Protein backbone atom coordinates (compact mmCIF):
# COMPACT_ATOMS: atom_id res chain seq x y z
CA UNK A 1 0.00 0.00 0.00
CA UNK A 2 1.19 3.53 -0.69
CA UNK A 3 1.37 6.17 2.03
CA UNK A 4 0.99 9.83 1.10
CA UNK A 5 1.94 12.65 3.47
CA UNK A 6 1.00 16.22 2.62
CA UNK A 7 3.45 18.87 3.81
CA UNK A 8 1.54 22.04 4.73
CA UNK A 9 2.24 25.32 6.48
CA UNK A 10 2.41 29.06 5.95
CA UNK A 11 4.73 30.41 3.23
CA UNK A 12 8.42 30.63 4.18
CA UNK A 13 8.36 28.20 7.10
CA UNK A 14 10.78 25.81 5.39
CA UNK A 15 8.37 23.39 3.72
CA UNK A 16 10.04 23.22 0.33
CA UNK A 17 13.53 23.18 1.83
CA UNK A 18 12.53 20.27 4.01
CA UNK A 19 10.85 18.54 1.07
CA UNK A 20 14.02 18.87 -1.00
CA UNK A 21 16.07 17.38 1.80
CA UNK A 22 13.66 14.49 2.30
CA UNK A 23 13.11 13.56 -1.31
CA UNK A 24 16.02 15.09 -3.26
CA UNK A 25 13.30 15.95 -5.78
CA UNK A 26 14.63 19.43 -6.46
CA UNK A 27 11.48 21.34 -5.56
CA UNK A 28 12.09 25.07 -5.92
CA UNK A 29 12.64 26.89 -2.63
CA UNK A 30 12.76 30.70 -2.51
CA UNK A 31 12.28 33.54 -0.07
CA UNK A 32 8.87 34.78 -1.23
CA UNK A 33 5.27 33.61 -0.79
CA UNK A 34 3.63 31.19 -3.25
CA UNK A 35 6.92 29.90 -4.59
CA UNK A 36 5.23 26.48 -4.71
CA UNK A 37 2.05 26.58 -6.78
CA UNK A 38 1.58 23.08 -8.15
CA UNK A 39 2.30 20.41 -5.54
CA UNK A 40 5.70 18.76 -5.79
CA UNK A 41 5.77 15.02 -5.22
CA UNK A 42 8.70 12.98 -3.94
CA UNK A 43 8.82 9.20 -3.51
CA UNK A 44 11.16 8.33 -0.64
CA UNK A 45 12.41 4.83 0.27
CA UNK A 46 11.62 3.98 3.89
CA UNK A 47 14.86 3.32 5.80
CA UNK A 48 14.70 0.05 7.75
CA UNK A 49 17.72 -1.59 9.36
CA UNK A 50 15.88 -4.92 9.36
CA UNK A 51 15.68 -4.88 5.56
CA UNK A 52 19.41 -4.17 5.39
CA UNK A 53 20.14 -7.07 7.74
CA UNK A 54 17.97 -9.49 5.77
CA UNK A 55 19.73 -8.44 2.58
CA UNK A 56 23.13 -9.10 4.20
CA UNK A 57 21.99 -12.60 5.20
CA UNK A 58 20.21 -13.63 1.98
CA UNK A 59 22.43 -11.84 -0.58
CA UNK A 60 19.61 -11.32 -3.13
CA UNK A 61 19.98 -9.82 -6.59
CA UNK A 62 17.65 -6.96 -5.63
CA UNK A 63 16.65 -5.18 -2.43
CA UNK A 64 13.37 -3.25 -2.54
CA UNK A 65 12.29 -1.04 0.35
CA UNK A 66 8.75 0.14 0.85
CA UNK A 67 8.20 3.81 0.02
CA UNK A 68 6.44 6.88 1.33
CA UNK A 69 5.18 9.74 -0.84
CA UNK A 70 5.65 13.33 0.25
CA UNK A 71 3.54 16.04 -1.37
CA UNK A 72 4.79 19.60 -0.92
CA UNK A 73 1.60 21.67 -0.88
CA UNK A 74 1.96 25.41 -1.41
CA UNK A 75 1.86 27.69 1.61
CA UNK A 76 -1.60 28.60 2.86
CA UNK A 77 -2.53 32.12 3.99
CA UNK A 78 -5.46 33.80 5.70
CA UNK A 79 -8.46 33.61 3.40
CA UNK A 80 -7.31 30.42 1.64
CA UNK A 81 -10.74 28.88 2.20
CA UNK A 82 -12.19 31.80 0.23
CA UNK A 83 -9.74 31.28 -2.62
CA UNK A 84 -7.06 33.76 -1.56
CA UNK A 85 -3.49 32.83 -2.44
CA UNK A 86 -4.61 29.97 -4.72
CA UNK A 87 -6.31 28.61 -1.61
CA UNK A 88 -9.02 26.46 -3.16
CA UNK A 89 -6.54 24.55 -5.31
CA UNK A 90 -4.17 24.03 -2.38
CA UNK A 91 -6.95 22.82 -0.09
CA UNK A 92 -8.03 20.27 -2.69
CA UNK A 93 -4.50 18.81 -2.67
CA UNK A 94 -4.74 18.31 1.11
CA UNK A 95 -7.94 16.34 0.61
CA UNK A 96 -6.01 13.62 -1.23
CA UNK A 97 -3.34 12.79 1.38
CA UNK A 98 -3.37 10.20 4.17
CA UNK A 99 -1.57 12.30 6.76
CA UNK A 100 -0.79 15.99 7.21
CA UNK A 101 2.76 17.05 8.09
CA UNK A 102 2.27 20.58 9.43
CA UNK A 103 5.60 22.43 9.24
CA UNK A 104 5.87 25.22 11.79
CA UNK A 105 8.62 27.83 11.81
CA UNK A 106 10.40 27.76 15.18
CA UNK A 107 13.52 29.79 14.40
CA UNK A 108 14.49 33.46 14.21
CA UNK A 109 16.14 34.72 11.02
CA UNK A 110 15.80 38.33 9.89
CA UNK A 111 16.89 37.31 6.38
CA UNK A 112 13.87 35.03 5.91
CA UNK A 113 10.58 36.90 5.61
CA UNK A 114 7.62 35.77 7.70
CA UNK A 115 4.28 36.56 6.05
CA UNK A 116 2.79 37.58 9.43
CA UNK A 117 5.78 39.75 10.37
CA UNK A 118 6.88 37.84 13.48
CA UNK A 119 7.59 34.35 14.82
CA UNK A 120 4.59 32.90 16.63
CA UNK A 121 4.06 29.19 15.92
CA UNK A 122 0.74 28.89 17.78
CA UNK A 123 -0.69 31.82 15.80
CA UNK A 124 0.60 30.19 12.60
CA UNK A 125 -1.00 26.85 13.48
CA UNK A 126 -4.25 28.69 14.20
CA UNK A 127 -4.23 30.31 10.76
CA UNK A 128 -3.88 26.97 8.99
CA UNK A 129 -6.42 25.25 11.25
CA UNK A 130 -8.95 28.04 10.75
CA UNK A 131 -8.72 27.82 6.97
CA UNK A 132 -9.13 24.04 7.03
CA UNK A 133 -12.10 24.36 9.39
CA UNK A 134 -13.74 27.00 7.18
CA UNK A 135 -13.38 24.71 4.19
CA UNK A 136 -14.84 21.77 6.13
CA UNK A 137 -17.74 23.93 7.27
CA UNK A 138 -18.43 24.97 3.69
CA UNK A 139 -18.36 21.32 2.56
CA UNK A 140 -20.61 20.26 5.42
CA UNK A 141 -23.18 23.00 4.83
CA UNK A 142 -23.51 21.97 1.17
CA UNK A 143 -24.09 18.37 2.26
CA UNK A 144 -26.66 19.48 4.86
CA UNK A 145 -28.56 21.46 2.26
CA UNK A 146 -28.78 18.45 -0.07
CA UNK A 147 -29.94 16.13 2.72
CA UNK A 148 -32.43 18.72 4.00
CA UNK A 149 -34.11 18.88 0.59
CA UNK A 150 -34.36 15.09 0.41
CA UNK A 151 -35.60 14.83 4.01
CA UNK A 152 -38.71 16.91 3.22
CA UNK A 153 -40.38 13.62 2.40
CA UNK A 154 -40.21 12.76 6.10
CA UNK A 155 -37.82 9.83 5.62
CA UNK A 156 -36.67 8.89 9.14
CA UNK A 157 -33.22 7.77 7.98
CA UNK A 158 -32.55 11.07 6.25
CA UNK A 159 -33.87 12.99 9.25
CA UNK A 160 -31.38 11.09 11.41
CA UNK A 161 -28.61 11.90 8.95
CA UNK A 162 -29.55 15.56 9.12
CA UNK A 163 -29.38 15.43 12.93
CA UNK A 164 -25.91 13.86 12.77
CA UNK A 165 -24.66 16.46 10.29
CA UNK A 166 -25.96 19.25 12.53
CA UNK A 167 -24.04 17.78 15.46
CA UNK A 168 -20.82 17.74 13.44
CA UNK A 169 -21.42 21.33 12.28
CA UNK A 170 -21.87 22.49 15.88
CA UNK A 171 -18.55 20.82 16.74
CA UNK A 172 -16.72 22.58 13.86
CA UNK A 173 -18.31 25.92 14.71
CA UNK A 174 -16.65 25.66 18.13
CA UNK A 175 -13.30 25.69 16.30
CA UNK A 176 -12.68 21.98 16.88
CA UNK A 177 -11.28 19.65 14.18
CA UNK A 178 -13.39 16.77 12.89
CA UNK A 179 -10.83 14.23 14.16
CA UNK A 180 -11.79 15.17 17.75
CA UNK A 181 -15.53 14.60 17.16
CA UNK A 182 -16.51 11.49 19.12
CA UNK A 183 -19.25 10.47 16.67
CA UNK A 184 -17.14 10.89 13.53
CA UNK A 185 -17.27 7.79 11.32
CA UNK A 186 -16.38 8.41 7.66
CA UNK A 187 -17.99 5.08 6.69
CA UNK A 188 -21.41 6.13 8.05
CA UNK A 189 -23.88 7.08 5.28
CA UNK A 190 -24.56 10.44 6.95
CA UNK A 191 -20.91 11.41 6.55
CA UNK A 192 -20.30 9.70 3.22
CA UNK A 193 -18.29 11.61 0.60
CA UNK A 194 -17.50 14.51 2.94
CA UNK A 195 -13.70 13.98 2.87
CA UNK A 196 -13.17 16.44 5.71
CA UNK A 197 -9.74 18.07 5.86
CA UNK A 198 -9.59 18.31 9.66
CA UNK A 199 -10.46 14.62 9.99
CA UNK A 200 -6.92 13.78 8.87
CA UNK A 201 -4.30 12.96 11.45
CA UNK A 202 -1.52 15.51 11.93
CA UNK A 203 2.16 15.51 12.83
CA UNK A 204 3.68 18.89 13.70
CA UNK A 205 7.21 19.32 12.41
CA UNK A 206 9.06 22.14 14.14
CA UNK A 207 11.69 23.61 11.81
CA UNK A 208 14.44 24.90 14.11
CA UNK A 209 17.93 26.32 13.93
CA UNK A 210 20.83 23.87 14.15
CA UNK A 211 21.69 25.13 17.64
CA UNK A 212 18.33 23.87 18.94
CA UNK A 213 18.78 20.28 17.74
CA UNK A 214 21.08 18.25 20.02
CA UNK A 215 18.98 17.96 23.18
CA UNK A 216 15.81 17.19 21.22
CA UNK A 217 13.82 19.76 23.22
CA UNK A 218 14.24 22.59 20.74
CA UNK A 219 13.38 26.05 22.13
CA UNK A 220 10.47 27.97 23.63
CA UNK A 221 8.64 27.87 20.28
CA UNK A 222 8.97 24.08 20.13
CA UNK A 223 7.71 23.72 23.69
CA UNK A 224 4.61 25.75 22.79
CA UNK A 225 3.95 23.58 19.72
CA UNK A 226 4.49 20.39 21.72
CA UNK A 227 2.00 21.51 24.35
CA UNK A 228 -0.54 22.36 21.65
CA UNK A 229 0.02 19.00 19.91
CA UNK A 230 -0.41 17.05 23.13
CA UNK A 231 -3.74 18.80 23.78
CA UNK A 232 -5.15 17.32 20.57
CA UNK A 233 -3.36 13.97 20.65
CA UNK A 234 -0.90 14.86 17.89
CA UNK A 235 2.83 14.20 17.72
CA UNK A 236 5.73 16.66 17.38
CA UNK A 237 8.98 16.14 15.48
CA UNK A 238 11.90 18.58 15.77
CA UNK A 239 14.14 18.96 12.71
CA UNK A 240 16.33 21.51 10.96
CA UNK A 241 15.72 21.77 7.21
CA UNK A 242 19.26 23.03 6.63
CA UNK A 243 20.78 20.05 8.45
CA UNK A 244 18.48 17.60 6.63
CA UNK A 245 19.68 19.07 3.33
CA UNK A 246 23.29 18.40 4.34
CA UNK A 247 22.50 14.86 5.47
CA UNK A 248 20.73 14.09 2.18
CA UNK A 249 24.01 14.63 0.29
CA UNK A 250 25.98 12.04 2.30
CA UNK A 251 26.49 8.30 1.89
CA UNK A 252 25.47 5.99 4.75
CA UNK A 253 28.79 6.02 6.63
CA UNK A 254 29.21 9.77 6.25
CA UNK A 255 25.62 10.21 7.40
CA UNK A 256 26.27 8.22 10.60
CA UNK A 257 29.47 10.15 11.29
CA UNK A 258 27.72 13.48 10.72
CA UNK A 259 24.81 12.60 13.01
CA UNK A 260 27.26 11.51 15.70
CA UNK A 261 29.10 14.82 15.37
CA UNK A 262 25.93 16.80 16.11
CA UNK A 263 24.74 14.33 18.76
CA UNK A 264 21.71 13.04 16.89
CA UNK A 265 20.74 9.36 16.84
CA UNK A 266 18.89 9.55 13.52
CA UNK A 267 17.85 11.99 10.83
CA UNK A 268 14.65 13.97 10.80
CA UNK A 269 13.47 11.84 7.85
CA UNK A 270 13.74 8.63 9.88
CA UNK A 271 11.95 10.18 12.85
CA UNK A 272 9.23 11.62 10.61
CA UNK A 273 8.59 8.31 8.84
CA UNK A 274 8.49 6.41 12.14
CA UNK A 275 5.98 8.92 13.48
CA UNK A 276 3.86 8.66 10.31
CA UNK A 277 3.75 4.87 10.60
CA UNK A 278 2.73 5.09 14.26
CA UNK A 279 0.06 7.69 13.55
CA UNK A 280 -1.52 5.67 10.76
CA UNK A 281 -1.13 2.29 12.45
CA UNK A 282 1.17 0.85 9.79
CA UNK A 283 3.55 -2.10 10.04
CA UNK A 284 6.12 -3.75 7.76
CA UNK A 285 6.51 -7.37 6.74
CA UNK A 286 9.21 -8.88 4.51
CA UNK A 287 9.57 -11.40 1.72
CA UNK A 288 13.00 -12.95 1.10
CA UNK A 289 14.55 -14.99 -1.66
CA UNK A 290 17.60 -15.18 -3.94
CA UNK A 291 15.99 -12.82 -6.46
CA UNK A 292 14.70 -10.18 -4.05
CA UNK A 293 14.42 -9.14 -0.43
CA UNK A 294 11.51 -6.75 -0.14
CA UNK A 295 9.62 -4.74 2.48
CA UNK A 296 5.84 -4.34 2.34
CA UNK A 297 3.54 -1.99 4.26
CA UNK A 298 0.13 -2.97 5.67
CA UNK A 299 -2.13 -1.65 8.39
CA UNK A 300 -1.82 -3.15 11.84
CA UNK A 301 -4.29 -6.00 12.23
CA UNK A 302 -4.19 -6.99 8.54
CA UNK A 303 -4.92 -10.69 8.07
CA UNK A 304 -2.53 -12.95 6.17
CA UNK A 305 -4.65 -13.27 2.97
CA UNK A 306 -5.01 -9.50 2.67
CA UNK A 307 -1.26 -9.05 3.25
CA UNK A 308 -0.68 -11.56 0.45
CA UNK A 309 -3.00 -9.47 -1.72
CA UNK A 310 -0.69 -6.46 -1.33
CA UNK A 311 1.87 -8.48 -3.30
CA UNK A 312 -0.56 -9.79 -5.92
CA UNK A 313 -4.32 -10.24 -6.05
CA UNK A 314 -3.85 -13.92 -7.02
CA UNK A 315 -2.01 -14.52 -3.73
CA UNK A 316 -5.08 -13.40 -1.79
CA UNK A 317 -7.60 -15.12 -4.06
CA UNK A 318 -5.86 -18.50 -3.87
CA UNK A 319 -4.42 -18.15 -0.36
CA UNK A 320 -3.61 -21.47 1.35
CA UNK A 321 -1.26 -20.53 4.20
CA UNK A 322 1.57 -18.18 5.18
CA UNK A 323 4.87 -19.69 6.28
CA UNK A 324 6.05 -17.13 8.80
CA UNK A 325 9.28 -16.40 10.69
CA UNK A 326 9.59 -13.60 13.22
CA UNK A 327 12.34 -11.17 12.23
CA UNK A 328 14.32 -11.69 15.45
CA UNK A 329 14.35 -15.46 14.81
CA UNK A 330 15.53 -14.99 11.21
CA UNK A 331 18.20 -12.57 12.43
CA UNK A 332 19.42 -15.01 15.07
CA UNK A 333 19.31 -18.18 12.93
CA UNK A 334 20.51 -16.43 9.77
CA UNK A 335 18.48 -18.34 7.16
CA UNK A 336 15.05 -19.68 6.29
CA UNK A 337 16.37 -23.27 6.34
CA UNK A 338 17.85 -22.86 9.83
CA UNK A 339 14.63 -21.30 11.11
CA UNK A 340 12.64 -24.21 9.70
CA UNK A 341 14.98 -26.77 11.31
CA UNK A 342 14.76 -24.98 14.66
CA UNK A 343 10.96 -25.03 14.54
CA UNK A 344 10.76 -21.24 14.24
CA UNK A 345 8.84 -21.25 10.94
CA UNK A 346 5.11 -21.23 11.64
CA UNK A 347 2.30 -22.17 9.29
CA UNK A 348 -0.37 -19.47 9.67
CA UNK A 349 -3.89 -19.57 8.23
CA UNK A 350 -6.51 -17.07 7.14
CA UNK A 351 -7.17 -15.75 10.63
CA UNK A 352 -3.56 -14.77 11.36
CA UNK A 353 -2.88 -11.07 11.93
CA UNK A 354 0.45 -10.07 10.43
CA UNK A 355 3.00 -8.79 12.95
CA UNK A 356 5.54 -6.05 12.38
CA UNK A 357 8.77 -7.63 11.12
CA UNK A 358 7.27 -10.94 9.99
CA UNK A 359 9.23 -12.68 7.24
CA UNK A 360 6.56 -14.40 5.12
CA UNK A 361 6.27 -16.94 2.33
CA UNK A 362 2.74 -17.22 0.94
CA UNK A 363 1.41 -20.52 -0.41
CA UNK A 364 -1.47 -20.15 -2.86
CA UNK A 365 -3.28 -21.94 -5.64
CA UNK A 366 -5.39 -20.37 -8.41
C-alpha positions in Angstrom: 0.0 0.0 0.0 1.2 3.5 -0.7 1.4 6.2 2.0 1.0 9.8 1.1 1.9 12.6 3.5 1.0 16.2 2.6 3.5 18.9 3.8 1.5 22.0 4.7 2.2 25.3 6.5 2.4 29.1 5.9 4.7 30.4 3.2 8.4 30.6 4.2 8.4 28.2 7.1 10.8 25.8 5.4 8.4 23.4 3.7 10.0 23.2 0.3 13.5 23.2 1.8 12.5 20.3 4.0 10.8 18.5 1.1 14.0 18.9 -1.0 16.1 17.4 1.8 13.7 14.5 2.3 13.1 13.6 -1.3 16.0 15.1 -3.3 13.3 16.0 -5.8 14.6 19.4 -6.5 11.5 21.3 -5.6 12.1 25.1 -5.9 12.6 26.9 -2.6 12.8 30.7 -2.5 12.3 33.5 -0.1 8.9 34.8 -1.2 5.3 33.6 -0.8 3.6 31.2 -3.3 6.9 29.9 -4.6 5.2 26.5 -4.7 2.1 26.6 -6.8 1.6 23.1 -8.1 2.3 20.4 -5.5 5.7 18.8 -5.8 5.8 15.0 -5.2 8.7 13.0 -3.9 8.8 9.2 -3.5 11.2 8.3 -0.6 12.4 4.8 0.3 11.6 4.0 3.9 14.9 3.3 5.8 14.7 0.1 7.8 17.7 -1.6 9.4 15.9 -4.9 9.4 15.7 -4.9 5.6 19.4 -4.2 5.4 20.1 -7.1 7.7 18.0 -9.5 5.8 19.7 -8.4 2.6 23.1 -9.1 4.2 22.0 -12.6 5.2 20.2 -13.6 2.0 22.4 -11.8 -0.6 19.6 -11.3 -3.1 20.0 -9.8 -6.6 17.7 -7.0 -5.6 16.6 -5.2 -2.4 13.4 -3.2 -2.5 12.3 -1.0 0.4 8.8 0.1 0.9 8.2 3.8 0.0 6.4 6.9 1.3 5.2 9.7 -0.8 5.6 13.3 0.3 3.5 16.0 -1.4 4.8 19.6 -0.9 1.6 21.7 -0.9 2.0 25.4 -1.4 1.9 27.7 1.6 -1.6 28.6 2.9 -2.5 32.1 4.0 -5.5 33.8 5.7 -8.5 33.6 3.4 -7.3 30.4 1.6 -10.7 28.9 2.2 -12.2 31.8 0.2 -9.7 31.3 -2.6 -7.1 33.8 -1.6 -3.5 32.8 -2.4 -4.6 30.0 -4.7 -6.3 28.6 -1.6 -9.0 26.5 -3.2 -6.5 24.5 -5.3 -4.2 24.0 -2.4 -6.9 22.8 -0.1 -8.0 20.3 -2.7 -4.5 18.8 -2.7 -4.7 18.3 1.1 -7.9 16.3 0.6 -6.0 13.6 -1.2 -3.3 12.8 1.4 -3.4 10.2 4.2 -1.6 12.3 6.8 -0.8 16.0 7.2 2.8 17.1 8.1 2.3 20.6 9.4 5.6 22.4 9.2 5.9 25.2 11.8 8.6 27.8 11.8 10.4 27.8 15.2 13.5 29.8 14.4 14.5 33.5 14.2 16.1 34.7 11.0 15.8 38.3 9.9 16.9 37.3 6.4 13.9 35.0 5.9 10.6 36.9 5.6 7.6 35.8 7.7 4.3 36.6 6.1 2.8 37.6 9.4 5.8 39.7 10.4 6.9 37.8 13.5 7.6 34.3 14.8 4.6 32.9 16.6 4.1 29.2 15.9 0.7 28.9 17.8 -0.7 31.8 15.8 0.6 30.2 12.6 -1.0 26.9 13.5 -4.2 28.7 14.2 -4.2 30.3 10.8 -3.9 27.0 9.0 -6.4 25.2 11.2 -8.9 28.0 10.7 -8.7 27.8 7.0 -9.1 24.0 7.0 -12.1 24.4 9.4 -13.7 27.0 7.2 -13.4 24.7 4.2 -14.8 21.8 6.1 -17.7 23.9 7.3 -18.4 25.0 3.7 -18.4 21.3 2.6 -20.6 20.3 5.4 -23.2 23.0 4.8 -23.5 22.0 1.2 -24.1 18.4 2.3 -26.7 19.5 4.9 -28.6 21.5 2.3 -28.8 18.5 -0.1 -29.9 16.1 2.7 -32.4 18.7 4.0 -34.1 18.9 0.6 -34.4 15.1 0.4 -35.6 14.8 4.0 -38.7 16.9 3.2 -40.4 13.6 2.4 -40.2 12.8 6.1 -37.8 9.8 5.6 -36.7 8.9 9.1 -33.2 7.8 8.0 -32.6 11.1 6.2 -33.9 13.0 9.2 -31.4 11.1 11.4 -28.6 11.9 9.0 -29.5 15.6 9.1 -29.4 15.4 12.9 -25.9 13.9 12.8 -24.7 16.5 10.3 -26.0 19.2 12.5 -24.0 17.8 15.5 -20.8 17.7 13.4 -21.4 21.3 12.3 -21.9 22.5 15.9 -18.6 20.8 16.7 -16.7 22.6 13.9 -18.3 25.9 14.7 -16.7 25.7 18.1 -13.3 25.7 16.3 -12.7 22.0 16.9 -11.3 19.6 14.2 -13.4 16.8 12.9 -10.8 14.2 14.2 -11.8 15.2 17.7 -15.5 14.6 17.2 -16.5 11.5 19.1 -19.3 10.5 16.7 -17.1 10.9 13.5 -17.3 7.8 11.3 -16.4 8.4 7.7 -18.0 5.1 6.7 -21.4 6.1 8.1 -23.9 7.1 5.3 -24.6 10.4 6.9 -20.9 11.4 6.5 -20.3 9.7 3.2 -18.3 11.6 0.6 -17.5 14.5 2.9 -13.7 14.0 2.9 -13.2 16.4 5.7 -9.7 18.1 5.9 -9.6 18.3 9.7 -10.5 14.6 10.0 -6.9 13.8 8.9 -4.3 13.0 11.4 -1.5 15.5 11.9 2.2 15.5 12.8 3.7 18.9 13.7 7.2 19.3 12.4 9.1 22.1 14.1 11.7 23.6 11.8 14.4 24.9 14.1 17.9 26.3 13.9 20.8 23.9 14.1 21.7 25.1 17.6 18.3 23.9 18.9 18.8 20.3 17.7 21.1 18.2 20.0 19.0 18.0 23.2 15.8 17.2 21.2 13.8 19.8 23.2 14.2 22.6 20.7 13.4 26.0 22.1 10.5 28.0 23.6 8.6 27.9 20.3 9.0 24.1 20.1 7.7 23.7 23.7 4.6 25.7 22.8 4.0 23.6 19.7 4.5 20.4 21.7 2.0 21.5 24.4 -0.5 22.4 21.6 0.0 19.0 19.9 -0.4 17.1 23.1 -3.7 18.8 23.8 -5.1 17.3 20.6 -3.4 14.0 20.6 -0.9 14.9 17.9 2.8 14.2 17.7 5.7 16.7 17.4 9.0 16.1 15.5 11.9 18.6 15.8 14.1 19.0 12.7 16.3 21.5 11.0 15.7 21.8 7.2 19.3 23.0 6.6 20.8 20.0 8.4 18.5 17.6 6.6 19.7 19.1 3.3 23.3 18.4 4.3 22.5 14.9 5.5 20.7 14.1 2.2 24.0 14.6 0.3 26.0 12.0 2.3 26.5 8.3 1.9 25.5 6.0 4.7 28.8 6.0 6.6 29.2 9.8 6.2 25.6 10.2 7.4 26.3 8.2 10.6 29.5 10.2 11.3 27.7 13.5 10.7 24.8 12.6 13.0 27.3 11.5 15.7 29.1 14.8 15.4 25.9 16.8 16.1 24.7 14.3 18.8 21.7 13.0 16.9 20.7 9.4 16.8 18.9 9.5 13.5 17.9 12.0 10.8 14.6 14.0 10.8 13.5 11.8 7.8 13.7 8.6 9.9 11.9 10.2 12.8 9.2 11.6 10.6 8.6 8.3 8.8 8.5 6.4 12.1 6.0 8.9 13.5 3.9 8.7 10.3 3.8 4.9 10.6 2.7 5.1 14.3 0.1 7.7 13.6 -1.5 5.7 10.8 -1.1 2.3 12.5 1.2 0.8 9.8 3.6 -2.1 10.0 6.1 -3.7 7.8 6.5 -7.4 6.7 9.2 -8.9 4.5 9.6 -11.4 1.7 13.0 -12.9 1.1 14.5 -15.0 -1.7 17.6 -15.2 -3.9 16.0 -12.8 -6.5 14.7 -10.2 -4.1 14.4 -9.1 -0.4 11.5 -6.8 -0.1 9.6 -4.7 2.5 5.8 -4.3 2.3 3.5 -2.0 4.3 0.1 -3.0 5.7 -2.1 -1.6 8.4 -1.8 -3.1 11.8 -4.3 -6.0 12.2 -4.2 -7.0 8.5 -4.9 -10.7 8.1 -2.5 -12.9 6.2 -4.7 -13.3 3.0 -5.0 -9.5 2.7 -1.3 -9.1 3.2 -0.7 -11.6 0.4 -3.0 -9.5 -1.7 -0.7 -6.5 -1.3 1.9 -8.5 -3.3 -0.6 -9.8 -5.9 -4.3 -10.2 -6.0 -3.8 -13.9 -7.0 -2.0 -14.5 -3.7 -5.1 -13.4 -1.8 -7.6 -15.1 -4.1 -5.9 -18.5 -3.9 -4.4 -18.2 -0.4 -3.6 -21.5 1.4 -1.3 -20.5 4.2 1.6 -18.2 5.2 4.9 -19.7 6.3 6.0 -17.1 8.8 9.3 -16.4 10.7 9.6 -13.6 13.2 12.3 -11.2 12.2 14.3 -11.7 15.4 14.4 -15.5 14.8 15.5 -15.0 11.2 18.2 -12.6 12.4 19.4 -15.0 15.1 19.3 -18.2 12.9 20.5 -16.4 9.8 18.5 -18.3 7.2 15.1 -19.7 6.3 16.4 -23.3 6.3 17.9 -22.9 9.8 14.6 -21.3 11.1 12.6 -24.2 9.7 15.0 -26.8 11.3 14.8 -25.0 14.7 11.0 -25.0 14.5 10.8 -21.2 14.2 8.8 -21.2 10.9 5.1 -21.2 11.6 2.3 -22.2 9.3 -0.4 -19.5 9.7 -3.9 -19.6 8.2 -6.5 -17.1 7.1 -7.2 -15.7 10.6 -3.6 -14.8 11.4 -2.9 -11.1 11.9 0.5 -10.1 10.4 3.0 -8.8 13.0 5.5 -6.0 12.4 8.8 -7.6 11.1 7.3 -10.9 10.0 9.2 -12.7 7.2 6.6 -14.4 5.1 6.3 -16.9 2.3 2.7 -17.2 0.9 1.4 -20.5 -0.4 -1.5 -20.1 -2.9 -3.3 -21.9 -5.6 -5.4 -20.4 -8.4 
